Amino acid sequence: MRYAQGGGLTAERQRFREGLRFQAAERFARGEASAVIAKDLRVSVRSVQRWRQAWDEGGPRALRSQGPASLPRLSEEQFAQLEAELAKGPAAHGWEDQRWTLGRVKTVIGRRFHLTYTIQGVRKLLVRNGWSCQVAARRAIERDDDVVAGWVKEVWPRAEGSRRPVEPGSSSRTKPDSP
C-alpha cells in the first residue's frame, strides 16, 4: 500500500513535504538549478520542476499544502452508524448468508446514507477506518473429519485413477500416429 494509513499522507508528513517545497522556493529565488535542488532535497527533478512552475505562476503561496486530496464522504458519526448496521449482520439486511462483501457494504451505504461509492471506494473507506479482509477462521460445525478422511482414502484415489494414462503422444492433430 502506498500510504501507511491507506488514505494519504498524515498531517505531519504533509507539513514536512510543504517545508521541502518552501526550501525549494528560497533556492528558486537564488537561481539554483532544478537538478541541484532535487539532489540536495532528495526528491525527483520532475517534482522540483513542477514546484518551480507553480512558484513562477503563483509565488510561494502556490507551494502551500492543499490538504487531503479528498475528504471522506461519510463523517465519523455516519461511519459509526455504518458499523452498527454491519454488526447486525447481512441477514438483517436481506441476504441469506452471513458474508459481508464490498458490494453488500456498498448497498447498505446507498440505502442508509443515500451515497454512491465504488467497490474500491468502499474498500478504501473500510481500510482507512481499521477494517480488513477476513476469511473464516473456523470450520463448519457440520463437518465430520472421520467422513472426510474416509473420502480421501477411498473415493479420491478412484477419482484420480480415472484419468487418462499419460503416454507419449503426437504433436500433430491431423496425423496422430505419425512418427
Stockholm file with secondary structure:
# STOCKHOLM 1.0

chainA/1-179         MRYAQGGGLTAERQRFREGLRFQAAERFARGEASAVIAKDLRVSVRSVQRWRQAWDEGGPRALRSQGPASLPRLSEEQFAQLEAELAKGPAAHGWEDQRWTLGRVKTVIGRRFHLTYTIQGVRKLLVRNGWSCQVAARRAIERDDDVVAGWVKEVWPRAEGSRRPVEPGSSSRTKPDSP
#=GR chainA/1-179 SS CCSTTSSSCCHHHHHHHHHHHHHHHHHHHTTCCHHHHHHHHTSCHHHHHHHHHHHHHHCGGGGSCCCCSSCCSSCHHHHHHHHHHHHHCGGGGTCSSSCCCHHHHHHHHHHHHCCCCCHHHHHHHHHHTTCCCCCCCSCCTTCCHHHHHHHHHHHHHHHHHTSCCCCCCCSCSSCTTCC
#=GC SS_cons         CCSTTSSSCCHHHHHHHHHHHHHHHHHHHTTCCHHHHHHHHTSCHHHHHHHHHHHHHHCGGGGSCCCCSSCCSSCHHHHHHHHHHHHHCGGGGTCSSSCCCHHHHHHHHHHHHCCCCCHHHHHHHHHHTTCCCCCCCSCCTTCCHHHHHHHHHHHHHHHHHTSCCCCCCCSCSSCTTCC
//
